[in-house]
Structures are given as structure tokens and as C-alpha cells.
Amino acid sequence: MNKMKTTRFLVLVGLLCGLFANVTMAQTGQRYAEPIFDEVNIETGIPFSSAIKEGETLPTTLYLDFYEPQGDTLSARPLVITVFGGAFVAGSRDYADMVEYCTRLAKHGYAAASIDYRLLSIWNISSKALIRDAYMAAQDVSAAIRFFKYHCDEYRIDTEQVFLLGNSAGSIAIMCELFMDEDERPAETFEEPSLGPMHSSGFAEYAGLSPAVAGAVPHWGGVMDLNVISEEEYVPLCMIHGTDDTTVPYDSGYCYNGMLPNVMPYMYGSHAIVGQLDEIGIADYEFHSFEGEGHAFYFSTLYALIEEKFDACFSITRDFLYQHLQSQTSIPETEELEIQVYPNPAIDLVTIRFSEDLKNRPLSLVVTDVMGRKMLSESNVNSSSTIDVSQWPSGVYFIQMEQDGRYFGQKIMKR
């Protein structure tokens, strides 16, 4: 699958090839790869869970804001759930980055939601309380996933295409929700009052529904224990982190540069997580390292963004989602669309061979590099095509094909 390690500042990953059949679009354009809708409908203040905060006795209602393309007629859209940052003591679902992510994703054809989670009162901060609250936030992420799976018809959600996106504490909550098993829970979560299993929070009607997702995009996040990440429960990750981050360490250490070592937990950041993934043999991840950048580097204030830095992060996110949609979007069985690309990886020549169904009608073919630069363009290809890649630089390239308004593709590696 995909394994990308980028160390250049503000790298912009090119558009990845897509596989989308029988999609109804409000406007012309390639859904999910580019904005095809002009307007977005937003429904605010939707209750999705009720849970007790740390240090309190009565439950608190948690809300989400739901974004969708205006005029969209697709009956089942992929969903991106976003989770804000704020050290588990502050933050809001209407932070600038969450609003901008949800708005842009909806314009690209996604459904999106920005959610609440339980926050810790600043007066109750302690090492134990922060660990418990991170676990509570993970429970709330699970509740949001299961809420949408229960209400998938109402919100027109493809339950096989749910993704998570987080900022800082939101990313930590996501990683905890994805990978922490019951026997890996911190001892603090069992202390009275016990917080219960990871997926026990939320309303009764969706209890028992699967919290499984198709992938996640954690921004400057981490885990408290690398061993919670295992091959059996892994989902594709696209990690973004600044090399000079001392709030949530780029590699490992105490949060906030160890200024409060008895309060802030020890964390393993994105770079350390990559080491764990490599060690256990997982290749389906992306790691985008921003040289010289600190924590949450696309913010100028909590309610204002540095446009070019946010654009870089959005491009990475969009392309990761697009690629993993293509690998999971189903094609009607009667189509039996098959593309063979070999050898892959390649040194000099790559052959693309099409199934019988594709041979019946001509198609167009475009190859781009990871920066979106066009390497090759062919039209009226009928049965197969051979590409000479001998003079191309080593790296990843994306083959995008179109036939009768349908888009599909493959990735190739040049050695």
C-alpha cells in the first residue's frame, strides 16, 4: 500500500488517482479530488452523547455540528469526523481549523462533523485526571462514530467510509480510541468511578454498533504506550507533525517540554509511532514531517489560520482520504473492472493491462508524480499500454484512468 515519509517544509502532495463509479454530482468535476460544490449546509448543536465529566456527578450532553454539500443527491457519502485540540482542558468544535476542514471537505463531496468531547476543569488538573480525561475523550469519539452508523440513513453516510481527523488532544483521543484494548487501559481508568470499556459511552440505541473506521489523520498527536498499536487492529494513518514540537513531542518525551513532569504525561509522538509501525511490519501509513515547525503550526490564533500552512495540511489530508476511498469504494459486481499493473515496483517498463470489460470502450490515461506533475498522457487506449519509466526519478507515481465518466486508478513505484 502506501508508505510516504516527507521531510520538506510545506510539501504539497499531488492529487491521487481515484476509483469512483456511478456517482451523482451537483456540478462537473472530480468528486473528492476537487471542490465540486459551491455551498455547504451546516446543522449545529446535534446531541450525540451524554456522559459524566471527570470530577462531576451529573451527565453532560455532547453536541456535534454536521456539514454536507448543498444540493448533493448521493445517498451514501463518506464521513470525516473532526476532533479539536486544547490539552483536554479547552477547545471547541467551532475552532477555525475544524470549521475550515469540515467546510472544505463538504465542498469536495464529503459529509463532515465537528464534535464535542468531555473536557477537564482546569481546577482538577493532575496527571491521573489528564489520563482519565484522554480516555473519556476517546470514548466520546467512539460514541460519535456509532451515532452516525445508527443514523446513517438520516445523514446519508456510507458506514464503510468513516474517517477521523484530529488536532493535538483530539489526535491523542483518536489514537486511543483506535488502538487501546480493554487489557491495555491505564490503571487510572479503573479507579472509582470506573470509566468502563472504550465503546460503552453514548446513547443506548447505538450501543453495540461497530466503531470501526477506514482511516485517520492525526495532526501532532501521540500515544502514551507504543505497544497499544498492533497489526491486528491497525487502520491506515496519515500523520502530520512539526519537528520542533515540544507541546506533544515529535518523537517522545513529556508534554510541554517537561515543564510539568508530575502533571503532563509522557508521550510518544508521530516519529516514534512510525518506528513502531516499521517494527511490526505495517507499511500502509503516511508521515508528513514539517521541518522546523512547532505545535499546531497552521494557527495564527485559535480562530485564525495561516492560509498557506493550512493549505499544505489540507492537501495532505485530501489526498490521503482520496487514495483510501479508491481502495474501498465498491464497484458493481457486474462490471468486474480489473487493471493489472506490472512489474510493480518497476525499473524501466511498466505494463498496464485491462479487463475484457474495459477493452470494449476506449479510455484515457494520465500519470502524475506525488507533486501532481503530469508525466504522461494518453487517450483512446483500448487494451493495454506500456510505459517507459526508465528516465523517471525513483518514487511513487499515480495512474489515473477515465472511461465514460468513471474514474479509477493504480499506484506504481519506480526504483
Order of alpha helices (4+ residues) and beta strands (2+ residues): beta-beta-beta-beta-alpha-beta-alpha-alpha-beta-alpha-beta-beta-beta-beta-beta-alpha-beta-beta-beta-alpha-beta-beta-alpha-beta-beta-beta-beta-beta
